[in-house]
Amino acid sequence: MPRYINPQVQYFTDLGLPLTGGKLFFYEPSTLILKDTYSDSALTIANTNPVVLATSGSPAVDIWLNGVYRVILKDSTDNVIWDKDPVGGDSSDRLAYQDWVSGISYNIGDIVTGSNDRYYVSIVEPNLNNDPISSPVYWTETRLLRVYNANETYQVGAVVQDSIGQLWRAKALTAGSTPALGSAFWSPAVDGIDELNLLTVPSDLAGPANLAKSNFYRLTNAGPFALPSVATATVGEPIYLIKDPSINPQIDCQVGEKINILGIQYDNFLYTVGSGLTLTSDGTEWELN
């Protein structure tokens, strides 16, 4: 909750007299670039800069701020009385992704742009004079995830999310090429999936070209696909079946083996829902998790 602050400030000289004709100058933080204040809460009517104090030593207008400022108070003959920086603005006043400025105290959750054009979120408060690029104790780099747009050109390494939530990484400069299995331009943005197998996955999951190193199996057609023998699987260690949403492959157990789906045992099943399944072995049968 905000604390009450005197809305009718009065300034005085060292002798205790009203600072008649004093001047309040408002600047961008850490600069001498003038920055507007306003006489209305909607920030539509700019005050003069400087704001000149009345005979009472108080501003003759209301002063509404728009973010953070450097403020210099001078007397009527332009002698500096004090210079404060930063002044005003809490985290709710600052726009996210603005350039980081030394001298501004940031709070947890504030997001700034570093001098390397990357985004950083503050993880401590107060966070003052700590350059995000070189201060990981105070800042964490954060990234924005884009949703695939056929009208955008993507650079190599760009990561996007498709309409069903899958993540893809661009393998080549591309525009208008929808992320998909086997694409010359996109591969799944998931560590541990062997990209070479996207085009050459065997019909039998137990074949020599499977993705055994990470237990990921990519299904690129309707199959049928034979699960590895439950007897050869490590008990409790999951395997992952990943498919394109446009296909509905058939999954078969080895002869004499079963898969338990919601308490019912099956020799095979049609994989129709979603784009990823997890199976585990209990040593006697497969179980759908």
C-alpha positions in Angstrom: 0.0 0.0 0.0 1.3 3.5 -0.8 2.3 5.8 2.1 0.7 9.2 2.4 3.0 11.9 1.2 2.3 15.7 1.7 0.7 16.8 -1.6 1.4 20.5 -0.8 5.1 20.6 -0.3 6.7 23.9 0.8 10.4 24.7 0.3 12.5 27.0 2.5 15.8 28.7 2.5 18.5 28.0 5.0 17.2 30.9 7.0 13.8 29.3 7.2 12.1 31.7 4.7 9.9 30.5 1.9 11.9 29.7 -1.2 10.0 32.3 -3.3 10.8 31.9 -7.0 12.7 28.7 -6.5 12.8 26.3 -9.4 12.2 22.5 -9.7 13.9 21.0 -12.8 12.8 17.6 -13.9 15.1 15.4 -16.1 15.5 11.9 -17.4 17.4 9.8 -14.8 21.1 10.2 -14.8 20.9 12.9 -17.5 20.2 16.6 -18.0 17.5 15.9 -20.6 14.3 17.6 -19.6 11.4 15.4 -18.8 7.8 16.6 -18.5 5.7 16.4 -15.4 1.9 17.0 -15.5 -0.8 19.0 -13.7 -3.4 16.2 -14.1 -3.5 12.6 -13.2 -4.2 11.6 -16.8 -0.8 13.0 -17.8 -2.3 15.2 -20.6 -1.4 18.7 -19.4 2.4 19.2 -19.2 3.8 21.6 -16.6 6.5 24.2 -17.4 10.0 22.9 -16.8 11.2 24.2 -14.4 8.2 24.4 -12.2 8.6 27.8 -10.4 7.7 28.1 -6.8 5.1 30.7 -5.6 5.7 33.2 -2.8 4.8 30.6 -0.3 7.6 28.4 -1.5 5.2 25.8 -2.9 4.6 24.8 -6.5 1.7 26.7 -8.0 0.5 23.6 -9.9 0.0 19.9 -9.1 2.9 17.7 -10.1 2.2 14.3 -11.5 5.1 12.1 -12.5 5.4 9.7 -15.3 8.0 7.2 -14.2 11.4 8.1 -12.7 13.2 11.4 -12.7 16.3 13.3 -11.8 15.1 16.4 -9.9 17.2 19.5 -9.2 16.0 22.3 -6.9 17.5 25.8 -7.5 16.8 29.2 -6.0 15.6 32.1 -8.0 19.1 33.0 -9.2 19.8 29.4 -10.3 22.0 28.3 -7.4 21.7 24.5 -6.9 20.1 23.7 -3.5 19.9 19.9 -4.0 20.1 17.3 -6.8 18.2 14.0 -6.3 18.4 11.0 -8.6 16.3 8.9 -8.9 13.0 10.4 -7.7 9.5 9.0 -8.0 8.1 6.0 -9.7 7.7 2.5 -8.2 7.8 -0.7 -10.2 4.2 -0.2 -11.4 5.2 3.2 -12.9 8.0 1.8 -15.0 7.3 0.2 -18.3 8.8 -3.3 -18.7 11.6 -3.8 -21.2 12.9 -0.2 -20.9 16.7 0.2 -21.0 18.4 -0.5 -17.7 19.5 2.8 -16.0 22.1 3.0 -13.3 20.8 5.0 -10.4 17.3 3.5 -10.5 16.4 1.1 -7.7 14.6 -1.9 -9.2 12.3 -4.3 -7.4 11.8 -8.1 -7.8 10.1 -8.8 -11.1 11.1 -5.6 -12.9 12.2 -6.4 -16.4 14.8 -4.3 -18.3 16.7 -4.4 -21.5 20.5 -4.7 -21.2 23.0 -2.9 -23.4 23.3 -6.2 -25.3 19.5 -5.9 -26.3 18.7 -8.9 -24.1 16.0 -8.9 -21.4 16.6 -9.3 -17.7 14.3 -9.7 -14.7 15.4 -8.5 -11.2 15.6 -11.3 -8.6 16.4 -9.1 -5.6 15.3 -5.8 -4.2 16.4 -3.1 -3.8 18.5 -3.6 -7.0 20.6 -0.5 -7.5 23.6 0.1 -9.8 23.9 -3.6 -10.8 24.4 -3.9 -14.6 22.2 -6.9 -15.7 24.8 -8.1 -18.2 27.5 -8.7 -15.5 25.4 -9.2 -12.3 23.8 -12.6 -12.2 23.3 -12.4 -8.5 20.8 -9.6 -9.1 19.4 -10.3 -12.6 18.3 -13.3 -14.6 18.2 -13.2 -18.3 14.7 -13.9 -19.6 13.4 -14.6 -23.2 10.1 -14.2 -24.9 8.7 -17.3 -26.7 7.0 -16.5 -30.0 4.0 -18.3 -31.5 4.7 -19.4 -35.1 3.6 -16.9 -37.7 3.8 -17.7 -41.4 4.4 -14.0 -42.1 7.6 -13.8 -40.1 11.1 -14.7 -41.2 12.9 -16.8 -38.6 16.7 -16.9 -38.1 18.6 -20.1 -37.5 18.2 -21.2 -33.9 14.9 -19.3 -33.4 12.4 -21.2 -31.2 8.7 -21.0 -31.7 5.6 -22.6 -30.3 3.0 -24.0 -32.6 -0.8 -23.9 -32.2 -0.9 -27.0 -30.0 2.0 -26.0 -27.8 4.9 -27.9 -29.3 8.3 -26.2 -29.5 10.3 -26.0 -32.7 13.8 -24.7 -33.5 14.7 -23.3 -36.9 17.4 -25.2 -38.7 17.6 -22.8 -41.6 16.5 -19.3 -42.5 12.8 -19.7 -43.2 9.5 -17.9 -43.8 6.2 -19.5 -44.4 7.4 -23.0 -43.7 5.1 -24.5 -41.1 6.9 -26.4 -38.3 6.4 -30.2 -38.9 8.1 -33.5 -38.6 10.6 -34.1 -41.3 10.7 -30.4 -42.3 13.9 -29.2 -43.9 13.6 -26.0 -41.8 12.4 -27.1 -38.4 13.4 -29.6 -35.7 11.8 -30.3 -32.3 13.3 -27.9 -29.7 13.7 -30.7 -27.2 17.1 -31.8 -26.1 17.8 -35.5 -26.5 15.8 -36.1 -29.7 18.1 -37.3 -32.4 17.2 -35.1 -35.4 18.6 -37.6 -37.9 15.9 -40.0 -37.0 13.1 -37.6 -37.9 13.1 -38.8 -41.5 14.2 -42.4 -40.9 12.4 -43.7 -37.9 11.9 -47.5 -38.3 8.4 -49.0 -38.3 9.5 -51.2 -35.3 10.5 -49.2 -32.3 12.8 -52.0 -31.2 14.8 -51.6 -34.4 18.4 -50.5 -34.5 17.7 -46.9 -35.5 15.5 -46.1 -32.4 16.3 -43.2 -30.1 17.5 -45.4 -27.3 19.9 -42.9 -25.9 17.1 -40.8 -24.5 14.1 -43.2 -24.7 12.4 -40.9 -27.2 10.6 -42.5 -30.1 9.4 -40.4 -33.0 6.4 -41.8 -34.9 6.1 -40.3 -38.4 3.4 -42.5 -40.0 0.4 -44.7 -39.1 2.6 -47.7 -38.3 1.9 -50.2 -36.8 4.7 -49.7 -34.4 5.9 -52.6 -32.1 6.9 -51.7 -28.6 10.1 -53.1 -27.2 9.7 -56.2 -25.1 8.6 -55.4 -21.6 11.1 -58.0 -20.4 14.0 -56.0 -21.8 12.9 -52.6 -20.5 14.2 -51.1 -17.2 11.5 -51.2 -14.6 10.1 -47.8 -13.9 12.2 -46.0 -16.6 9.8 -44.2 -18.9 9.8 -44.3 -22.7 8.3 -41.4 -24.7 6.2 -41.7 -27.8 5.9 -38.5 -29.8 3.8 -38.1 -33.0 2.6 -35.5 -35.4 -1.0 -34.6 -34.4 -2.1 -35.3 -38.0 -1.4 -39.0 -37.8 -2.9 -41.8 -35.6 -0.4 -44.6 -35.4 -1.2 -48.1 -34.1 0.9 -49.3 -31.2 1.4 -53.1 -30.8 2.8 -55.0 -27.9 5.2 -57.9 -28.5 3.5 -61.3 -28.7 2.1 -62.4 -25.4 2.6 -59.0 -23.8 0.1 -56.4 -22.8 -0.3 -52.7 -22.1 -2.4 -51.5 -19.2 -4.6 -48.5 -20.0 -6.8 -47.3 -17.1 -6.8 -50.8 -15.6 -7.7 -52.6 -18.8 -5.1 -54.8 -20.7 -4.7 -54.5 -24.4 -2.6 -56.2 -27.1 -2.5 -52.9 -29.0 -4.1 -49.5 -29.2 -4.6 -46.6 -31.6 -2.7 -43.5 -30.5 -5.1 -40.7 -31.4 -5.1 -38.1 -28.6 -2.4 -35.5 -28.1 1.1 -35.5 -29.4 3.1 -37.2 -26.6 2.7 -40.4 -24.4 4.7 -41.8 -21.6 4.9 -45.6 -21.0 6.7 -47.4 -18.2 7.3 -51.1 -17.5 6.7 -52.9 -14.3 8.6 -56.0 -15.5 5.4 -57.8 -16.7 3.5 -55.3 -18.7 3.5 -51.8 -20.1 1.5 -49.1 -18.4 0.3 -45.8 -19.9 1.1 -42.9 -17.6 
